[in-house]
Amino acid sequence: MKNYLLLFGTIQFLLQMNPIIGQELKTYYAELIKEKTIDSNEEMKNSVYADLKEESAFFVLGSENIAEKQTAFRAGYQKNGLRIAIRCAEPEMSKIKCSKNDMENVWDDDCVEVFIWPTHAETYYHFVVNAKGSRWSGCGVDDKQEFPLASWSAKTLKKDLFYFVEMELPWDIFLSLPQDAECWKFNIGRHGTIGGTQYTTWSALNGCFHEPDHFGKLVFAKNLPDADLRQIGKRIAPKLNDKSTEITAAVEQSCEKLQSGHINSNIIIKKIENIYKECQSLKHRRGNGATLKNAYAILQEAKSLSRELDSVKIAVDEERYKLLLYKIFNDN
């Protein structure tokens, strides 16, 4: 009984000290939307987003208090990628700060920050847009892996009492296509500067935007049509074409190093050989979502093996195994 009371007391204490424990993760259900290019002169209620659910109720970062200046968003997807529209209420628009340019410290301005972690990705993607449309993007908690701004787009619109941000994030960035009812980790944060720094967030977080365990859920309503999947695959393939033979070379080189005595492990050699066989067989399958999942499963196995072989510096890394996508789609 004493142990039970102690446990109960500990839980109650943590619930008081940590707003995340016991807080149910939020969920947003994304729907397929009509094909349309971004138009910064349209607002959410009068645009392609009109039929999508609007979500708001942003928290003050580090608490369960609802933010005074609210943020609302709608999200959907189409064959080109994920699209998100965000409206940031601001009664003092003339005072907002938006001085930074692309790939500068955009997060110091009045801005929104979007975090997305696809099911099969190694880490999450981080997108930042300030009130004038300057952008920044990176990956993971340290944001060390930046990726080209040309790979995604954003536009903004300023009104008297709010500013509006619309983002289009192509599937090419994530090298992943969501399946029916698939769930990705997802959150939107906002930074305000008027009257002092304010941070607000859709998901309840302890005190930092980089808390992926507490991100909400982005659930995709249904699959993209097969024709769109094949089209996306063919679009992604040329980006990897210049490395199309490297995957085979990397695996063969790994086997040679192992067999030459750098490390004596028949089990690890067998693992590499199995990965090689899977890579060869995947290129003969159709480029649909199920095959893509198989490819990413092999990618994760290869990464695990790479860590296991780190002592001999064998080149089995993510970039080489992204070539799986090329092999999948190139034969369609």
C-alpha positions in Angstrom: 0.0 0.0 0.0 2.8 2.4 0.8 4.4 1.8 -2.6 1.0 2.4 -4.2 0.6 5.7 -2.3 4.1 6.8 -3.2 3.5 6.0 -6.9 0.2 7.9 -6.8 1.8 10.9 -5.1 4.6 10.9 -7.7 2.2 10.8 -10.6 0.2 13.7 -9.1 3.4 15.7 -8.6 4.5 15.1 -12.2 1.1 16.1 -13.5 1.4 19.4 -11.7 5.0 20.1 -12.7 4.8 18.7 -16.3 1.8 19.7 -18.4 2.5 17.1 -21.0 2.1 14.0 -18.8 -1.5 13.1 -19.0 -2.2 15.5 -21.9 -3.7 13.6 -24.8 -1.9 14.2 -28.1 -3.9 16.2 -30.6 -4.9 14.8 -33.9 -5.6 16.5 -37.2 -7.2 14.6 -40.1 -5.9 15.8 -43.4 -8.1 15.4 -46.5 -7.4 15.2 -50.2 -7.9 18.7 -51.7 -8.6 20.1 -55.2 -5.6 20.8 -57.4 -4.8 24.5 -57.3 -1.7 26.6 -57.1 -1.0 28.8 -54.1 -2.8 32.2 -54.2 -1.6 34.6 -51.5 -4.6 36.8 -52.2 -7.0 34.2 -50.8 -7.8 33.4 -47.2 -8.7 30.0 -45.8 -12.4 30.4 -45.8 -12.5 31.6 -49.4 -10.0 29.3 -50.9 -9.2 25.7 -51.7 -9.1 25.1 -48.0 -12.7 26.1 -47.4 -13.9 22.5 -47.0 -11.1 21.4 -44.6 -11.4 21.4 -40.8 -10.0 24.5 -39.1 -8.0 23.8 -36.0 -6.9 26.3 -33.4 -6.7 26.3 -29.5 -3.0 27.0 -29.4 -1.3 26.7 -26.0 1.2 29.1 -24.4 4.5 27.1 -24.7 5.2 25.3 -21.4 1.7 25.5 -20.0 -1.9 24.4 -20.6 -3.1 28.0 -20.9 -4.8 28.9 -24.1 -2.9 31.7 -26.0 -4.5 35.2 -26.1 -3.5 35.7 -29.7 -4.8 32.7 -31.4 -3.4 30.8 -34.4 -5.6 28.7 -36.7 -4.7 26.3 -39.5 -6.1 23.9 -42.1 -4.1 21.2 -43.9 -4.7 18.9 -46.8 -2.8 17.1 -49.5 -2.7 16.4 -53.2 -0.5 14.7 -55.7 2.2 17.4 -55.5 2.4 17.3 -51.7 1.2 18.6 -48.4 -0.4 22.0 -48.1 -0.9 24.0 -44.9 -2.7 27.3 -44.4 -2.1 29.2 -41.2 -3.8 32.4 -39.9 -2.1 34.3 -37.1 -4.3 36.8 -35.2 -2.4 40.0 -34.4 -4.3 43.2 -33.4 -1.1 45.3 -33.8 0.1 44.3 -37.2 2.0 47.6 -37.7 4.4 46.5 -34.9 5.3 43.0 -36.1 8.9 42.2 -36.8 9.9 40.6 -40.1 13.4 41.7 -41.0 15.1 38.4 -41.7 15.7 37.1 -45.2 15.8 33.5 -46.5 18.0 31.1 -44.4 18.8 33.8 -41.9 17.5 33.5 -38.3 13.9 33.7 -39.4 12.7 32.3 -36.1 13.7 35.6 -34.4 10.9 37.4 -36.3 7.1 37.1 -36.0 6.8 33.7 -37.7 5.3 30.2 -37.8 7.3 27.0 -37.5 6.0 23.7 -38.8 7.4 20.3 -37.7 6.7 17.1 -39.6 8.0 13.6 -39.0 7.0 11.0 -41.6 6.5 7.5 -40.5 9.6 6.1 -42.2 11.9 9.1 -41.8 14.9 9.1 -39.5 14.1 12.5 -38.0 11.7 15.3 -38.4 11.6 18.2 -40.8 11.4 21.8 -39.7 10.0 24.7 -41.8 10.0 28.3 -40.7 8.2 31.2 -42.4 8.1 34.8 -41.2 5.3 37.3 -41.8 6.9 38.7 -45.0 7.5 35.2 -46.5 11.2 34.6 -45.7 11.9 30.9 -45.2 14.2 28.6 -43.4 14.3 24.8 -43.3 16.3 22.0 -41.6 16.0 18.6 -40.0 16.1 17.3 -36.4 16.7 18.9 -33.0 20.0 20.4 -34.0 18.8 21.5 -37.4 22.2 20.5 -38.9 20.8 19.1 -42.1 19.5 21.9 -44.1 17.8 21.3 -47.5 17.2 23.6 -50.5 14.5 26.3 -50.2 13.8 25.6 -53.9 12.3 22.3 -52.8 9.3 23.9 -51.1 7.3 27.2 -51.3 5.4 29.6 -49.1 3.5 32.8 -49.5 2.2 35.3 -47.0 -0.6 37.9 -46.8 -0.9 40.7 -44.3 -4.3 42.1 -43.2 -5.4 44.6 -40.5 -5.8 42.1 -37.7 -3.8 39.0 -38.8 -1.2 37.6 -41.2 -1.7 34.6 -43.3 0.9 31.9 -44.3 0.4 29.2 -46.9 3.0 26.5 -47.4 3.4 23.8 -50.1 5.6 20.9 -49.1 6.2 18.4 -52.0 6.5 14.7 -51.3 9.9 14.9 -52.9 11.3 16.5 -49.7 10.2 13.6 -47.5 10.8 10.9 -50.1 7.7 9.3 -48.6 4.1 9.0 -49.6 1.4 8.6 -46.9 -0.9 5.6 -46.9 -4.6 5.3 -46.0 -5.0 6.4 -42.3 -1.2 6.7 -41.9 -0.1 8.9 -39.0 2.8 11.3 -39.1 4.1 13.3 -36.2 3.1 17.0 -36.6 3.1 20.3 -34.8 2.9 24.0 -35.5 4.5 26.6 -33.4 4.4 30.4 -33.5 6.8 33.1 -32.3 5.5 36.6 -31.6 7.6 39.7 -30.7 5.2 42.4 -29.8 5.3 43.3 -26.1 8.0 40.8 -25.5 8.7 37.3 -26.8 5.7 34.9 -26.9 5.8 31.3 -28.0 2.6 29.4 -28.7 2.1 25.8 -29.9 -0.7 23.6 -31.2 0.6 20.6 -29.3 1.2 20.9 -25.5 4.9 21.1 -25.0 7.1 21.5 -21.9 9.1 24.5 -23.0 10.7 23.9 -26.4 9.4 23.4 -29.9 11.8 20.5 -30.4 9.9 17.9 -28.4 9.0 15.3 -31.0 7.6 12.8 -28.4 4.9 15.4 -27.7 4.1 16.3 -31.3 0.5 15.9 -32.4 -0.7 13.5 -35.1 -1.4 14.2 -38.8 -3.6 11.5 -40.2 -4.1 11.1 -43.9 -7.7 10.2 -44.8 -6.9 8.0 -47.8 -4.4 7.0 -50.5 -3.5 9.1 -53.5 -4.6 7.5 -56.7 -2.2 4.9 -58.2 -1.7 7.1 -61.3 -0.5 10.0 -59.1 1.8 7.7 -57.1 3.5 6.6 -60.3 3.8 10.2 -61.5 5.4 11.2 -58.2 7.8 8.4 -58.4 8.9 9.3 -61.9 9.4 12.9 -60.7 11.6 11.8 -57.8 13.6 9.3 -59.8 15.7 11.8 -61.9 17.0 13.5 -58.7 18.7 10.2 -57.8 19.6 9.1 -61.3 23.2 10.2 -61.1 23.8 7.8 -58.2 21.9 4.9 -59.6 24.7 2.4 -59.4 26.1 3.4 -56.0 23.9 1.2 -53.9 25.2 -2.0 -55.5 28.8 -0.8 -55.3 28.4 0.1 -51.6 27.0 -3.3 -50.7 29.6 -5.1 -52.7 32.4 -3.0 -51.2 31.1 -3.7 -47.7 31.1 -7.5 -48.4 34.7 -7.3 -49.7 35.9 -5.4 -46.6 34.3 -7.8 -44.3 35.5 -10.9 -46.1 39.1 -9.5 -46.4 39.4 -9.6 -42.6 38.4 -6.1 -41.4 35.8 -7.8 -39.3 35.1 -11.5 -39.0 31.3 -11.9 -38.7 29.4 -14.2 -41.0 26.1 -13.0 -39.5 26.8 -9.4 -40.6 27.9 -10.5 -44.0 24.7 -12.4 -44.4 22.7 -9.2 -43.4 24.5 -7.2 -46.1 23.8 -9.9 -48.7 20.1 -9.9 -47.8 19.9 -6.2 -48.2 21.6 -6.5 -51.6 19.0 -9.1 -52.7 16.1 -7.0 -51.5 17.5 -4.0 -53.4 17.7 -6.0 -56.6 14.2 -7.4 -56.2 12.5 -4.0 -55.4 13.4 -2.5 -58.7 11.1 -5.0 -60.5 8.1 -4.1 -58.4 5.5 -1.4 -59.0 6.2 2.0 -57.5 3.2 2.0 -55.1 3.0 2.9 -51.5 3.4 -0.6 -50.2 6.6 -1.0 -52.1 7.8 2.3 -50.8 7.2 1.0 -47.2 9.3 -2.0 -48.1 12.1 0.2 -49.3 12.1 2.3 -46.1 12.1 -0.9 -44.0 15.3 -1.9 -45.8 16.7 1.6 -45.4 16.2 1.3 -41.6 17.9 -2.1 -41.6 20.8 -0.7 -43.6 21.1 2.2 -41.1 21.1 -0.1 -38.2 23.8 -2.2 -39.9 25.8 0.9 -40.7 25.9 1.7 -36.9 26.9 -1.9 -36.2 29.8 -1.6 -38.7 30.9 1.9 -37.7 34.2 0.7 -36.3 35.3 -0.2 -39.8 33.7 2.8 -41.5 31.8 0.9 -44.1 29.8 3.1 -46.3 26.2 2.1 -45.8 24.4 5.4 -45.3 21.0 7.0 -46.0 21.9 8.7 -49.2 22.9 5.5 -50.9 19.7 3.8 -49.8 17.5 6.5 -51.1 18.5 5.0 -54.4 16.0 2.3 -53.6 13.4 4.9 -54.7 15.0 5.3 -58.0 15.2 1.6 -58.6 11.5 1.2 -57.6 10.2 3.9 -59.9 12.6 3.8 -62.8 11.0 0.7 -64.3 7.4 2.0 -64.3 
